[in-house]
Amino acid sequence: MATVKISAIGDFATGPVDGAGFIRLAGPDKALPLPPRFAFGPFPEELAAKYYGLWGISSVGIFQLQGFELSGAFLMSADDTYYRCPQLNVHEAHIELEIARVSASSTNRIRKHLRGSHVVLAGPGYGVYGHWLVEYLPKISLLNMAGYDIYSLRYLLPSDSPSYVTDWLSLFGIGADQIEYHDIATDIVVADELLLPTILHNGLRMSPLFKDAARFLRGLIELKQDLTASTYGSRIFLSRGPNSRGRALANRARIEELASDAKFTLVQPEKLTLVDQVRLFAGAREIMGEYGSALHGSMFSPEGATVCALRGTGGHPGFIQSGMGTALHQPTGYVFGRADEADPNFGFEVNEEAVVTALKLVFGGLPL
């Protein structure tokens, strides 16, 4: 790949960038993350170092770009320069990989001119369900906080976005006529103005605005849907199902048996409609399950809900659930299991006694 020029916008820019305005909704914040509310099983020092190393949050707000072009899924450029922005979770490595992906897909590029303001929601990882829950859908609330009418804006989505993205937008009342698709292989989008809301986290710590964002999105759904009709009860165990490969829990069947014995209802959220998933979490007060996208649905659960994630001791997948718990005032902790270092899919196994202890102490009526 030919060398490309990469600069920065936002908090990490060395100076003003022509055409790049910013509506600041919250300033940067430097503080250590709060520790997990509880932890059972091995929590090795190298993992703890990763946890506490994620301490700084950048400014939160809306970038207003004029004279910029959008290519690929999230590449922003102007005057032959691509722009990285940690506030958008767009780093130099993401830019290089996306340029290579686009170059391998097509050599025929089409300039697509759009009038008015268009919102860019997607970013790295836009094919992953959990990224939409914790990173991209909350951007809609930032637009509202900044004074934009979310129902008069148009939204740009990569043409290969998962179908659930438009389903979520529809739940929020954003219609198909507000969505503009761009082909990541061929289109170079030139709009009068591109609006790019930031993400709300640093990989672990969440901006306090995330609580307002979660409430706002749930409120949009409640305008047309009854969220009080969950049939799963207040104590749920999220199962990833027998076909999940990444970060597979080796003794899943036994752990689910223990959870069932403790009166948890086993449920696979991906088998439910989106509305029923929101109902599931809205009615939950005690949540346990393997760490993953499904668990992030706790953003729709009430304040005070307890969340327990089963997780391996590898660095992946991170600890964003802790940040969500802090912002949402939901006591959140972990049962750690030793990762299989020979497994490229990050499989792990948790100690049954650790799970039994967590069920007894965390979900046994003791105050948290």
BAKOLKE-702817 format. One record per residue (C-alpha): residue in one letter; x, y, z. Coordinates in steps of 0.001 Angstrom, whole numbers, plus 500000, padded with zeros to 6 digits. Last residue first. Layout:
# residues N
+------+--------+--------+--------+
| resn |      x |      y |      z |
+------+--------+--------+--------+
|    a |      X |      Y |      Z |
...
+------+--------+--------+--------+
//
This chain:
# residues 368
+------+--------+--------+--------+
| resn |      x |      y |      z |
+------+--------+--------+--------+
|    l | 475978 | 495447 | 546914 |
|    p | 473548 | 494200 | 549586 |
|    l | 473529 | 490445 | 550253 |
|    g | 470416 | 488706 | 548927 |
|    g | 471893 | 485558 | 547498 |
|    f | 472679 | 486870 | 544040 |
|    v | 476159 | 488195 | 544766 |
|    l | 476950 | 485821 | 547636 |
|    k | 475414 | 482467 | 546719 |
|    l | 475498 | 482783 | 542944 |
|    a | 479039 | 484134 | 543070 |
|    t | 480128 | 481294 | 545352 |
|    v | 478550 | 478692 | 543056 |
|    v | 480294 | 480268 | 540078 |
|    a | 483661 | 480185 | 541844 |
|    e | 483039 | 476559 | 542853 |
|    e | 482341 | 475654 | 539232 |
|    n | 485711 | 476991 | 538108 |
|    v | 485426 | 478773 | 534798 |
|    e | 486738 | 477447 | 531509 |
|    f | 488108 | 479490 | 528616 |
|    g | 488199 | 479731 | 524818 |
|    f | 490105 | 482622 | 523283 |
|    n | 489397 | 481685 | 519629 |
|    p | 493074 | 481068 | 518840 |
|    d | 493076 | 478332 | 521528 |
|    a | 496566 | 477466 | 522757 |
|    e | 496351 | 479967 | 525622 |
|    d | 493186 | 478307 | 526936 |
|    a | 491924 | 481089 | 529175 |
|    r | 491532 | 480436 | 532898 |
|    g | 488123 | 481486 | 534128 |
|    f | 487064 | 484766 | 535687 |
|    v | 483700 | 485339 | 537365 |
|    y | 483099 | 489014 | 536966 |
|    g | 481573 | 492190 | 538352 |
|    t | 478977 | 494886 | 537836 |
|    p | 476820 | 496830 | 540301 |
|    q | 474484 | 498849 | 538006 |
|    h | 474696 | 502591 | 538536 |
|    l | 474280 | 503198 | 534776 |
|    a | 477616 | 504973 | 534348 |
|    t | 479502 | 502543 | 536595 |
|    g | 477845 | 499478 | 535064 |
|    m | 478532 | 500662 | 531542 |
|    g | 482191 | 501163 | 532382 |
|    s | 482382 | 497693 | 533872 |
|    q | 480738 | 496192 | 530770 |
|    i | 483422 | 497896 | 528659 |
|    f | 485982 | 495516 | 530138 |
|    g | 488110 | 494111 | 527331 |
|    p | 487439 | 491273 | 524880 |
|    h | 490343 | 490272 | 524759 |
|    g | 493175 | 490612 | 527268 |
|    g | 492982 | 486924 | 528180 |
|    t | 491774 | 485797 | 531622 |
|    g | 488454 | 484433 | 530386 |
|    r | 485070 | 485923 | 531239 |
|    l | 481751 | 485160 | 532870 |
|    a | 479953 | 488465 | 533399 |
|    c | 477822 | 489337 | 536436 |
|    v | 475404 | 492278 | 536235 |
|    t | 473295 | 493525 | 539152 |
|    a | 470402 | 495890 | 538352 |
|    g | 470511 | 498981 | 540551 |
|    e | 469435 | 501398 | 537841 |
|    p | 467045 | 499699 | 535470 |
|    s | 467959 | 497543 | 532462 |
|    f | 468097 | 498985 | 528939 |
|    m | 471882 | 499376 | 528980 |
|    s | 471887 | 495762 | 530170 |
|    g | 471688 | 494903 | 526465 |
|    h | 475493 | 494910 | 526679 |
|    l | 475286 | 491287 | 527813 |
|    a | 474289 | 490218 | 524309 |
|    s | 477465 | 491644 | 522814 |
|    g | 479760 | 489475 | 524884 |
|    y | 480853 | 488326 | 528328 |
|    e | 479151 | 485053 | 529176 |
|    g | 476079 | 485441 | 531320 |
|    m | 474463 | 486769 | 534476 |
|    i | 471785 | 489380 | 534999 |
|    e | 469823 | 490210 | 538151 |
|    r | 467169 | 492954 | 538009 |
|    a | 465754 | 492154 | 534569 |
|    g | 462447 | 493545 | 533296 |
|    a | 463941 | 496199 | 531040 |
|    f | 466499 | 493629 | 529907 |
|    l | 463943 | 491194 | 528514 |
|    r | 461699 | 493992 | 527249 |
|    v | 464623 | 495381 | 525221 |
|    q | 465259 | 491913 | 523806 |
|    d | 461533 | 491538 | 523108 |
|    v | 461596 | 494720 | 521059 |
|    l | 464665 | 493537 | 519169 |
|    t | 462973 | 490253 | 518312 |
|    l | 464247 | 487272 | 520252 |
|    k | 466556 | 484452 | 519130 |
|    e | 469616 | 486675 | 519575 |
|    p | 468679 | 487039 | 523261 |
|    q | 469435 | 483374 | 524084 |
|    v | 467648 | 482794 | 527392 |
|    l | 468152 | 480745 | 530537 |
|    t | 465884 | 481832 | 533400 |
|    f | 467854 | 481976 | 536642 |
|    k | 466325 | 480087 | 539572 |
|    a | 469624 | 479106 | 541244 |
|    d | 469255 | 475576 | 539798 |
|    s | 469110 | 477212 | 536359 |
|    a | 472383 | 479004 | 537050 |
|    l | 474066 | 475755 | 538105 |
|    e | 472780 | 474003 | 534972 |
|    e | 474024 | 476890 | 532854 |
|    i | 477455 | 476441 | 534389 |
|    r | 477387 | 472708 | 533619 |
|    a | 476397 | 473209 | 529976 |
|    r | 478970 | 475974 | 529453 |
|    n | 481976 | 473943 | 530590 |
|    a | 484218 | 475037 | 527717 |
|    l | 482997 | 478630 | 527604 |
|    a | 483650 | 479747 | 524034 |
|    r | 485547 | 483002 | 523564 |
|    g | 484738 | 482955 | 519830 |
|    r | 482968 | 479808 | 518737 |
|    s | 479238 | 480136 | 519363 |
|    n | 477299 | 477131 | 518072 |
|    p | 476095 | 475766 | 521429 |
|    g | 474251 | 478930 | 522463 |
|    r | 475524 | 482192 | 523891 |
|    s | 473373 | 481837 | 526987 |
|    l | 472289 | 484879 | 528935 |
|    f | 471148 | 484020 | 532458 |
|    i | 468120 | 485961 | 533681 |
|    r | 466661 | 486895 | 537077 |
|    s | 463819 | 489456 | 536857 |
|    g | 461331 | 487295 | 535003 |
|    y | 461434 | 485897 | 531493 |
|    t | 457918 | 486802 | 530335 |
|    s | 458759 | 490457 | 529695 |
|    a | 455643 | 492635 | 529242 |
|    t | 456742 | 495924 | 530780 |
|    l | 458353 | 497364 | 527657 |
|    d | 455119 | 498472 | 525986 |
|    q | 456118 | 499910 | 522622 |
|    k | 455298 | 503136 | 520760 |
|    l | 456798 | 505976 | 522802 |
|    e | 458604 | 503356 | 524872 |
|    i | 461132 | 502892 | 522066 |
|    l | 462145 | 506551 | 522150 |
|    g | 462366 | 506391 | 525936 |
|    r | 464768 | 503453 | 525770 |
|    l | 466999 | 505508 | 523487 |
|    f | 466880 | 508525 | 525815 |
|    r | 467499 | 506476 | 528947 |
|    a | 470548 | 504840 | 527381 |
|    a | 471898 | 508199 | 526226 |
|    d | 471347 | 509836 | 529615 |
|    k | 473292 | 507046 | 531299 |
|    f | 475975 | 507276 | 528628 |
|    l | 476419 | 510959 | 529453 |
|    p | 478418 | 509901 | 532523 |
|    s | 481183 | 509111 | 530003 |
|    m | 482117 | 505467 | 530110 |
|    r | 485422 | 504021 | 531278 |
|    l | 486444 | 500749 | 529669 |
|    g | 487398 | 500989 | 526000 |
|    n | 487719 | 504773 | 526127 |
|    h | 483993 | 505525 | 526170 |
|    l | 481201 | 507723 | 524822 |
|    i | 481766 | 507588 | 521066 |
|    t | 481810 | 510854 | 519166 |
|    p | 479001 | 512238 | 517008 |
|    l | 480053 | 512789 | 513390 |
|    l | 478001 | 515259 | 511374 |
|    l | 479029 | 515661 | 507745 |
|    e | 478122 | 518919 | 506011 |
|    d | 477509 | 519908 | 502394 |
|    a | 478141 | 516285 | 501527 |
|    v | 480826 | 514606 | 499399 |
|    v | 480646 | 510821 | 499582 |
|    i | 483291 | 508810 | 497754 |
|    d | 481521 | 505644 | 496721 |
|    t | 483086 | 502547 | 495157 |
|    a | 484020 | 499860 | 497668 |
|    i | 482240 | 501206 | 500763 |
|    d | 478986 | 501626 | 498860 |
|    h | 477024 | 504390 | 500542 |
|    y | 473523 | 504037 | 501919 |
|    e | 471319 | 507018 | 502741 |
|    i | 468766 | 506629 | 505526 |
|    q | 466092 | 509196 | 506381 |
|    d | 463492 | 507696 | 504026 |
|    a | 463894 | 504364 | 505844 |
|    g | 462430 | 505955 | 508951 |
|    i | 463941 | 506927 | 512293 |
|    g | 461302 | 506197 | 514939 |
|    f | 463705 | 504721 | 517508 |
|    l | 462455 | 501225 | 516699 |
|    s | 463103 | 502014 | 513020 |
|    l | 466704 | 502866 | 513845 |
|    w | 467057 | 499511 | 515592 |
|    d | 465662 | 497634 | 512588 |
|    t | 467915 | 499691 | 510302 |
|    v | 470928 | 498434 | 512244 |
|    y | 469544 | 494894 | 512523 |
|    s | 470114 | 494397 | 508793 |
|    p | 473894 | 494386 | 509272 |
|    s | 475643 | 497231 | 507431 |
|    d | 476956 | 496222 | 504001 |
|    s | 475815 | 499403 | 502255 |
|    p | 477670 | 501525 | 504810 |
|    l | 475193 | 503843 | 506552 |
|    l | 474716 | 507597 | 506232 |
|    y | 471880 | 509114 | 508253 |
|    r | 469656 | 512022 | 507227 |
|    l | 468423 | 514498 | 509806 |
|    s | 464846 | 515738 | 510273 |
|    y | 463814 | 513074 | 512769 |
|    i | 466888 | 513480 | 514973 |
|    d | 466036 | 517159 | 515515 |
|    y | 469415 | 518569 | 516503 |
|    g | 469872 | 520443 | 519771 |
|    a | 473255 | 519119 | 520878 |
|    m | 471612 | 516756 | 523354 |
|    n | 469502 | 515321 | 520512 |
|    l | 472583 | 514678 | 518398 |
|    l | 474234 | 513111 | 521428 |
|    s | 471237 | 510764 | 521786 |
|    i | 471742 | 509485 | 518262 |
|    k | 475378 | 508736 | 519074 |
|    p | 474093 | 506154 | 521562 |
|    l | 473373 | 503884 | 518548 |
|    y | 477042 | 503808 | 517525 |
|    e | 479178 | 502953 | 520524 |
|    v | 477612 | 500730 | 523205 |
|    l | 474781 | 499018 | 521322 |
|    w | 476197 | 499297 | 517821 |
|    h | 479559 | 497939 | 518896 |
|    g | 477832 | 495000 | 520560 |
|    y | 476267 | 493849 | 517297 |
|    v | 479547 | 493610 | 515394 |
|    g | 479674 | 494595 | 511700 |
|    y | 480395 | 498218 | 512615 |
|    g | 483705 | 497170 | 514174 |
|    p | 485500 | 500331 | 513108 |
|    g | 483037 | 503174 | 512578 |
|    a | 479398 | 503696 | 511710 |
|    l | 477138 | 506634 | 512603 |
|    v | 477937 | 509304 | 510019 |
|    v | 475156 | 511898 | 510090 |
|    h | 474308 | 513895 | 506959 |
|    s | 473726 | 517653 | 506704 |
|    g | 472480 | 519204 | 503463 |
|    r | 473009 | 518226 | 499849 |
|    l | 474734 | 515012 | 498863 |
|    h | 477319 | 514563 | 496098 |
|    k | 478475 | 511005 | 495376 |
|    r | 481863 | 510710 | 493726 |
|    i | 482225 | 507264 | 492162 |
|    r | 485410 | 505197 | 492391 |
|    n | 486351 | 502333 | 490091 |
|    t | 489409 | 500498 | 491451 |
|    s | 487414 | 498078 | 493566 |
|    s | 487552 | 495695 | 496514 |
|    a | 491296 | 495422 | 497217 |
|    s | 491662 | 499198 | 497441 |
|    v | 488734 | 499385 | 499868 |
|    r | 490259 | 496797 | 502189 |
|    a | 493720 | 498399 | 502038 |
|    i | 492269 | 501820 | 502849 |
|    e | 490308 | 500262 | 505710 |
|    l | 493407 | 498593 | 507172 |
|    e | 495451 | 501787 | 506988 |
|    i | 492712 | 503874 | 508564 |
|    h | 492090 | 501413 | 511382 |
|    a | 495822 | 501322 | 512179 |
|    e | 495900 | 505122 | 512362 |
|    h | 493049 | 505236 | 514867 |
|    v | 489325 | 505816 | 514449 |
|    n | 487575 | 505295 | 517787 |
|    l | 485529 | 508423 | 517053 |
|    q | 487086 | 510305 | 519974 |
|    p | 490354 | 508591 | 519012 |
|    c | 490320 | 510638 | 515787 |
|    r | 492397 | 509834 | 512734 |
|    y | 492119 | 512011 | 509676 |
|    y | 493112 | 511139 | 506128 |
|    t | 494918 | 513785 | 504102 |
|    d | 494643 | 514220 | 500328 |
|    d | 493084 | 517688 | 500722 |
|    a | 490340 | 516389 | 503016 |
|    s | 489696 | 512898 | 504323 |
|    m | 487381 | 510927 | 506586 |
|    l | 487418 | 507125 | 506295 |
|    f | 484406 | 505510 | 508010 |
|    a | 483008 | 502626 | 505933 |
|    g | 485133 | 503187 | 502854 |
|    s | 485036 | 506799 | 501784 |
|    l | 483699 | 509987 | 503358 |
|    e | 484954 | 513319 | 502040 |
|    f | 485572 | 516555 | 503926 |
|    g | 484880 | 520141 | 502812 |
|    q | 482680 | 520782 | 505835 |
|    l | 482862 | 518694 | 508988 |
|    q | 480791 | 519254 | 512112 |
|    f | 482115 | 517006 | 514877 |
|    i | 479563 | 516350 | 517622 |
|    g | 480306 | 515905 | 521321 |
|    v | 482337 | 514074 | 523935 |
|    s | 485844 | 515182 | 524882 |
|    s | 488330 | 512403 | 525567 |
|    i | 488130 | 509887 | 528407 |
|    g | 491314 | 508893 | 530275 |
|    w | 491737 | 505875 | 532561 |
|    l | 492277 | 502662 | 530640 |
|    g | 495497 | 501398 | 532252 |
|    y | 493523 | 500175 | 535239 |
|    y | 492038 | 497273 | 533308 |
|    k | 495100 | 496413 | 531259 |
|    a | 497218 | 496297 | 534427 |
|    a | 494582 | 494105 | 536095 |
|    l | 494924 | 491680 | 533209 |
|    e | 498687 | 491550 | 533631 |
|    e | 498216 | 491075 | 537383 |
|    p | 496095 | 487957 | 536997 |
|    f | 492404 | 487950 | 538043 |
|    p | 491802 | 484264 | 538805 |
|    g | 488321 | 483275 | 540053 |
|    f | 485735 | 485542 | 541596 |
|    a | 485432 | 489309 | 541202 |
|    f | 483069 | 491856 | 542743 |
|    r | 482197 | 495514 | 542216 |
|    p | 484840 | 495661 | 539508 |
|    p | 487329 | 498450 | 540281 |
|    l | 486419 | 502085 | 539498 |
|    p | 488279 | 503396 | 536511 |
|    l | 491147 | 505749 | 537282 |
|    a | 490468 | 509367 | 536455 |
|    k | 491169 | 511830 | 533663 |
|    d | 488157 | 513498 | 532062 |
|    p | 487952 | 515330 | 528763 |
|    g | 485113 | 517836 | 528358 |
|    a | 481440 | 517065 | 527876 |
|    l | 478906 | 518263 | 525295 |
|    r | 481409 | 519955 | 522990 |
|    i | 480060 | 520982 | 519596 |
|    f | 483024 | 520712 | 517221 |
|    g | 483979 | 522361 | 513946 |
|    a | 486300 | 520883 | 511321 |
|    g | 486436 | 522853 | 508060 |
|    d | 490087 | 523799 | 508393 |
|    v | 491818 | 521872 | 511183 |
|    p | 492961 | 523845 | 514241 |
|    g | 496227 | 522713 | 515837 |
|    t | 498248 | 519675 | 516937 |
|    a | 495138 | 517497 | 516820 |
|    f | 494713 | 514969 | 519634 |
|    d | 491587 | 516464 | 521208 |
|    g | 489780 | 516658 | 517879 |
|    i | 491206 | 516088 | 514435 |
|    a | 494350 | 514212 | 513535 |
|    s | 496709 | 513772 | 510564 |
|    i | 497419 | 510918 | 508178 |
|    k | 499178 | 511192 | 504820 |
|    v | 499204 | 507946 | 502916 |
|    t | 502151 | 505761 | 501927 |
|    a | 501274 | 503444 | 499071 |
|    m | 500000 | 500000 | 500000 |
+------+--------+--------+--------+
//
